[in-house]
């Protein structure tokens, strides 16, 4: 009977389909990231069906924490969104973990007080790979540095422009590093801008020492935060909603006062979204510049500020002791103007600007006992928008050494110590011109050809006491590659010139 055979075949097909559906694995957890919340605690956030974290000193694990629903609940998708707080951990220790029964990864509790030798990455103005093709390359660049954590300097997803899918995609894009390195954010203006919703971010993070700002739309007290890691105190600053910055200044002063007299803290670093100094698309804020200069003048350990907002890289000379670095190159579109000068702030750069570039990338901080080495790393090359430098992926395009105020530096007669050197020499793709200043003051660093003609001025402005490394890319002031040959560099400070040093260009 044909209808019996057909019925049997239909029943078998239905049973097979049901079995296959039953056998399909549940959607794995995604959007996994974690934050440092204290010396013995971290918090994990993720999306998906898994509702617990396993962790321990080995891959056998020994502890399980059941997660709770994220509060406030993110609205970018249905979720579910989970948060799990791990407390009572051993300081400065590597742990293995898995979200539910997922893959094994590791996290490390913060380095002990006063300890150094760790790497921090920083980038702002990121977005997601749904809208910005440079995002995956920049995030992989960050992952390749194996940082302890990454400071994400605001404007994380641009979901207000590109839709809620951008939020979920961003937190999947960063998983190349966020499963093994802490994600430490500051909010930007786009996190606040409708139709995006701040709950997408405050609900995804458990910030360390969370603080509220007057006039903030956040109802959970996570407008800014601070934490100690090894020998550095990191303090974020909020968006400039009404009264926020003046309130922050008073609280930051107290935190810096405390760090200034703490022998375990060598450096204070601030980070946020808005720039105090910028010659890019968004000009610097005079209010913020005044406040950070006030803090720098009163706290010798405060030496570095990191920000985004303008989609470019820019580093300042020290302002009241503080170097400001704009790192708005995390993946979203660069912000140039048309014409021969790409910089909205004009060409040549302002007097306070030490180096600037339009190129995607990220900033690396190498933390040592008495030094922070700040390096701008070359990211993927865009083919759809102009850049003003050429560099190799992962190479250092700019570098500066920040010395501790406690670091001894000799002060010989005459007030300046140069000990100039060059490395590598001969150079091909670039080199660093090294020297030291025993006193703060105006300096000029220039490169000359064999006839004594200046072909490039690299520095013409104030430099702080201490060692300096000035990058030189082998190009003249017209950005033309110098012919192979012998060149010289000279450092002048308060009308005192050093002995010339030879630079050989291959």
C-alpha positions in Angstrom: 0.0 0.0 0.0 1.6 3.2 -1.2 0.0 5.4 1.5 1.3 3.1 4.3 4.9 3.3 2.8 4.6 7.1 2.4 3.4 7.4 6.0 6.3 5.3 7.3 8.8 7.4 5.3 7.2 10.6 6.6 7.3 9.4 10.2 11.0 8.3 9.8 11.9 11.7 8.3 10.1 13.5 11.1 11.9 11.4 13.8 15.2 12.0 12.1 14.6 15.7 12.0 13.6 15.8 15.6 16.7 13.8 16.6 18.9 16.1 14.6 17.4 19.2 16.2 17.8 17.6 19.6 21.4 16.7 18.8 22.4 20.3 17.8 24.5 22.0 20.4 23.1 25.0 22.1 24.4 28.4 21.0 27.7 28.9 22.8 28.3 31.9 25.0 29.7 35.0 23.2 30.5 38.6 23.9 32.8 37.4 26.7 34.9 39.9 28.6 36.0 40.6 32.1 37.0 43.6 34.2 39.4 44.1 37.1 37.4 45.1 40.2 40.0 44.8 42.9 43.3 43.2 43.9 41.5 39.9 44.6 38.5 40.1 42.3 37.4 40.2 38.7 33.9 40.2 37.0 32.9 38.3 33.9 30.1 39.4 31.5 28.7 37.5 28.5 25.7 36.6 26.5 24.2 33.2 25.9 22.7 30.1 27.5 25.6 29.3 29.8 24.9 30.6 33.3 28.0 29.8 35.3 31.8 30.2 35.3 34.3 27.4 36.2 37.7 28.6 37.4 40.8 27.4 39.2 44.6 27.3 39.1 44.6 24.5 36.6 42.3 23.4 33.7 40.7 20.9 36.1 39.1 24.0 37.8 38.0 23.8 41.4 35.4 26.5 41.8 32.1 27.4 40.2 30.2 30.7 40.4 26.6 30.9 39.2 26.0 34.1 37.3 23.1 36.6 37.7 21.3 38.5 35.1 23.1 41.7 34.0 21.7 44.8 35.7 20.6 47.0 34.0 19.9 44.5 31.2 21.4 45.5 27.9 18.9 46.1 25.2 21.0 45.4 22.1 19.5 41.9 21.7 17.4 39.4 23.6 20.3 38.0 25.5 20.3 36.5 28.0 23.1 38.6 29.5 25.0 37.3 32.5 27.4 38.7 35.0 29.5 36.7 37.5 31.7 38.2 40.2 34.7 36.2 41.3 36.0 37.2 44.7 38.5 36.0 47.3 41.1 35.3 44.6 44.9 35.1 45.1 46.6 38.4 44.2 48.9 38.5 41.2 48.0 35.0 40.1 47.0 33.3 36.7 43.7 31.4 36.8 42.1 29.1 34.2 38.4 29.5 33.5 35.6 28.5 31.2 32.2 30.0 30.7 29.9 27.1 31.3 31.5 24.2 29.5 33.2 26.4 26.9 36.8 26.7 25.9 39.6 27.2 28.5 41.1 30.7 28.8 43.1 32.5 31.5 42.8 35.6 33.5 45.3 37.2 35.9 44.5 39.1 39.1 46.2 42.5 39.3 49.9 42.7 39.9 50.8 43.3 43.5 51.3 46.8 44.8 54.5 48.3 43.6 55.2 45.6 41.0 55.8 46.6 37.4 56.8 45.0 34.1 53.4 44.7 32.5 51.9 45.9 29.2 48.7 48.0 28.8 47.0 48.7 25.4 44.8 51.7 24.7 42.5 52.6 21.8 39.4 54.7 21.3 36.7 55.3 18.7 36.4 51.7 17.8 33.0 50.6 16.3 32.3 47.1 15.0 33.3 45.1 11.9 29.7 45.5 10.6 30.5 49.1 9.7 34.3 49.5 9.9 36.6 47.0 8.1 39.6 48.2 10.1 38.2 47.0 13.4 39.3 43.3 13.2 42.9 44.3 12.3 43.2 46.7 15.1 41.7 44.3 17.6 44.1 41.6 16.4 47.0 44.1 16.8 45.9 44.5 20.5 45.7 40.8 21.0 49.2 40.3 19.6 50.7 42.4 22.4 49.3 40.1 25.1 48.4 43.0 27.4 47.3 42.7 31.0 44.4 44.9 30.1 43.1 47.3 27.5 41.9 50.9 28.2 39.0 51.5 25.8 38.7 55.2 25.4 35.1 55.7 24.6 32.9 55.6 21.4 32.9 51.9 21.6 30.3 50.7 19.0 28.6 53.7 17.2 25.3 51.9 17.6 23.5 55.2 17.5 24.6 55.5 13.9 24.6 51.8 12.8 22.0 50.1 14.8 21.9 47.8 17.8 23.6 44.9 16.0 26.8 47.0 16.2 26.8 46.6 20.0 26.7 42.8 19.9 29.2 42.6 17.1 31.7 44.9 18.9 31.8 42.7 21.9 32.4 39.7 19.7 35.1 41.5 17.7 37.1 42.2 20.8 37.0 38.6 21.9 40.3 38.0 20.2 41.8 39.6 23.3 39.0 40.2 25.8 38.8 36.6 27.0 42.4 36.8 28.3 43.0 40.5 29.0 40.7 42.8 31.0 38.5 45.3 29.2 38.6 48.6 31.1 36.4 51.2 29.5 35.6 54.9 29.6 32.4 56.1 28.1 32.2 58.4 25.1 29.6 60.7 23.7 28.3 58.0 21.3 27.4 55.7 24.3 25.1 58.5 25.5 23.6 59.3 22.1 20.1 58.1 21.2 19.0 55.8 19.7 21.7 53.9 21.5 21.2 53.3 25.2 23.7 53.6 28.0 22.3 50.4 29.5 24.1 48.5 26.7 27.4 49.5 28.4 26.7 50.0 32.2 24.9 46.6 32.1 27.9 44.9 30.5 30.5 46.0 33.0 31.2 45.9 36.7 33.6 48.8 37.0 36.2 49.1 39.9 35.4 51.8 42.4 32.5 53.1 40.4 31.6 56.8 40.7 28.6 58.9 39.9 28.5 62.3 38.2 26.0 65.0 38.7 23.6 65.3 35.8 24.4 61.9 34.4 21.8 59.8 32.6 23.2 56.7 34.2 21.2 55.4 37.2 23.8 52.8 38.3 26.7 55.0 39.4 29.2 53.9 36.7 30.1 57.2 35.1 33.9 56.8 35.8 36.1 54.6 37.9 39.6 54.1 39.2 41.9 51.2 40.1 45.5 50.4 41.0 47.5 47.9 39.1 51.1 47.2 40.2 52.9 50.6 40.5 50.3 52.7 38.6 47.0 54.3 39.7 44.6 54.6 36.7 41.8 57.1 37.0 39.2 57.6 34.2 37.2 60.7 33.7 33.5 61.1 32.6 31.7 62.8 29.8 31.1 66.5 30.3 27.5 66.3 31.4 26.4 69.2 33.6 28.7 69.5 36.6 30.5 66.2 35.9 34.0 67.6 35.4 34.1 70.0 38.4 32.8 67.1 40.6 35.4 64.8 39.1 38.2 67.3 39.7 37.6 67.3 43.5 37.5 63.6 43.7 40.5 63.0 41.4 42.5 65.5 43.5 41.9 63.4 46.6 42.8 60.2 44.7 46.0 61.8 43.4 46.9 63.2 46.8 46.6 59.7 48.2 48.7 58.2 45.4 51.3 60.9 45.7 52.3 59.9 49.2 51.9 56.1 48.6 55.4 54.6 48.1 53.9 51.7 46.1 52.5 54.0 43.4 55.1 55.3 40.9 52.8 56.8 38.3 49.3 58.2 38.0 47.6 57.9 34.6 44.2 59.3 33.6 42.1 58.2 30.7 38.8 59.3 29.2 37.2 60.2 25.9 37.5 63.9 25.4 40.9 65.5 24.6 42.4 68.4 26.5 44.7 69.1 23.5 43.8 68.2 19.9 44.6 69.5 16.4 42.3 66.9 14.9 38.6 67.0 14.0 37.5 67.7 17.6 39.5 70.6 19.3 40.7 70.2 22.8 38.7 71.4 25.8 40.2 74.4 27.5 38.3 73.5 30.7 39.7 70.0 30.7 43.2 71.2 29.9 43.1 73.7 32.8 41.9 71.0 35.2 44.5 68.4 34.1 47.2 71.0 34.3 46.1 71.9 37.8 46.4 68.2 38.8 49.8 67.8 37.0 51.3 70.9 38.7 50.3 69.6 42.1 51.2 65.9 41.6 54.6 65.0 40.2 53.5 61.3 39.8 50.8 62.3 37.3 52.6 62.1 33.9 50.2 60.7 31.3 46.6 61.2 30.0 45.0 59.1 27.3 42.0 60.0 25.3 40.1 59.5 22.0 37.3 61.6 20.4 39.4 62.9 17.5 40.0 60.0 15.0 43.8 60.3 14.7 46.9 59.8 16.8 48.5 62.8 18.5 51.0 63.2 21.3 51.8 66.5 23.1 54.9 67.8 24.7 54.5 67.7 28.5 51.9 70.2 29.7 52.4 71.0 33.5 54.2 67.7 33.5 51.5 65.7 31.7 51.9 64.2 28.3 48.5 63.9 26.5 48.0 61.1 23.9 45.0 61.0 21.6 44.5 57.4 20.4 41.2 57.7 18.4 42.5 55.2 15.9 40.7 52.0 17.1 38.9 51.1 13.9 36.3 53.7 12.9 36.8 56.1 10.1 39.7 58.6 10.3 38.6 62.3 10.4 40.7 64.3 7.9 39.8 67.4 6.1 40.2 67.8 2.3 43.1 69.6 0.8 46.9 69.6 1.1 46.7 69.7 4.9 44.6 66.9 6.4 44.5 68.4 9.9 41.6 70.5 10.9 43.9 72.2 13.5 46.1 73.4 10.7 49.6 72.8 9.3 52.2 73.1 10.7 51.0 71.6 14.0 50.5 73.7 17.1 53.4 74.4 19.4 52.3 71.9 22.0 52.0 69.0 19.4 55.0 66.7 19.4 53.9 64.2 16.9 50.7 63.4 15.0 49.5 60.9 12.3 46.5 59.7 10.5 46.7 56.0 10.6 44.8 53.2 12.3 46.5 51.6 15.3 46.7 51.4 19.0 48.9 52.7 21.8 51.1 50.4 23.9 52.3 51.2 27.5 55.3 49.3 28.7 55.4 49.7 32.5 58.7 49.5 34.2 59.8 50.3 37.8 60.8 53.9 37.0 59.7 54.3 33.4 56.6 54.2 31.2 57.4 53.7 27.5 54.5 55.0 25.4 54.5 53.6 21.9 52.0 54.2 19.0 51.8 51.0 17.0 51.0 50.9 13.3 47.7 49.2 12.5 46.1 48.0 9.3 46.3 50.3 6.3 43.1 51.7 5.0 42.6 51.9 1.2 39.5 54.0 1.4 40.8 57.2 3.1 44.0 59.2 3.1 46.8 58.6 5.6 49.9 60.8 6.1 52.4 58.1 7.1 53.5 54.8 5.7 54.4 52.1 8.2 54.6 48.3 8.7 51.9 46.6 10.6 52.9 46.4 14.3 55.9 48.7 14.0 56.4 51.7 16.3 55.5 55.0 14.7 56.0 57.2 17.7 57.6 56.7 21.1 58.3 58.6 24.3 59.8 57.6 27.6 58.2 58.9 30.8 60.4 58.9 33.8 59.4 58.7 37.4 60.0 61.9 39.4 61.9 59.6 41.8 64.2 58.4 39.1 67.6 59.9 39.6 69.1 61.8 36.7 72.5 63.6 36.9 72.7 67.3 36.6 76.1 68.3 35.4 77.5 71.8 35.2 75.7 73.8 32.6 72.3 72.2 33.4 72.0 69.9 30.4 73.1 66.2 29.9 72.7 64.9 26.4 74.7 61.7 25.9 73.3 61.5 22.4 73.1 58.3 20.5 71.3 56.7 17.5 69.7 53.3 17.1 69.6 51.5 14.9 72.4 53.0 12.9 72.7 52.6 9.9 68.9 53.0 9.6 66.5 51.8 7.0 62.9 52.1 8.0 63.6 54.5 10.9 65.6 55.0 14.1 65.4 56.7 17.5 67.6 59.8 18.4 68.3 59.4 22.1 69.5 62.1 24.5 68.9 63.3 28.0 68.0 66.7 29.5 69.0 67.4 33.1 66.7 70.4 33.3 63.3 71.1 31.7 63.4 73.8 29.0 63.0 74.7 25.4 64.8 72.3 23.0 65.3 71.9 19.3 66.2 68.6 17.6 67.0 68.7 13.9 68.6 66.5 11.3 71.1 68.0 8.9 72.7 66.8 5.7 76.5 66.6 5.1 76.6 70.3 4.1 75.0 71.4 7.3 71.6 72.2 5.9 68.6 71.4 8.1 66.5 68.8 6.3 64.1 68.0 9.2 63.2 69.6 12.5 61.8 67.0 14.8 61.3 69.0 18.0 61.0 72.7 18.6 59.4 73.3 21.9 59.5 72.4 25.6 61.0 69.1 26.8 61.0 67.8 30.4 64.0 66.8 32.4 65.0 63.2 31.8 65.8 60.9 28.9 64.1 61.3 25.5 63.8 59.1 22.4 62.7 61.0 19.3 61.6 58.8 16.3 63.1 59.7 12.9 61.6 58.0 9.8 64.3 59.0 7.4 62.2 61.6 5.6 62.6 65.4 5.1 60.2 68.1 6.1 58.4 67.6 2.8 57.8 63.9 3.7 60.2 62.8 1.0 62.5 59.8 1.6 66.1 61.1 2.2 68.8 59.7 -0.2 71.2 57.2 1.3 74.1 58.8 2.9 75.6 60.4 6.0 73.5 62.9 8.1 73.8 64.4 11.5 71.5 65.3 14.3 71.8 68.1 16.7 70.1 69.0 20.0 69.9 72.6 21.2 68.6 73.6 24.6 68.7 77.1 26.0 71.3 78.0 23.3 73.6 75.2 24.3 74.3 72.8 21.4 75.5 69.2 21.7 78.2 67.6 19.7 76.8 66.3 16.4 76.0 62.7 16.1 76.1 60.8 12.8 73.0 59.2 11.3 73.6 56.8 8.4 70.6 56.3 6.0 70.8 53.1 4.0 
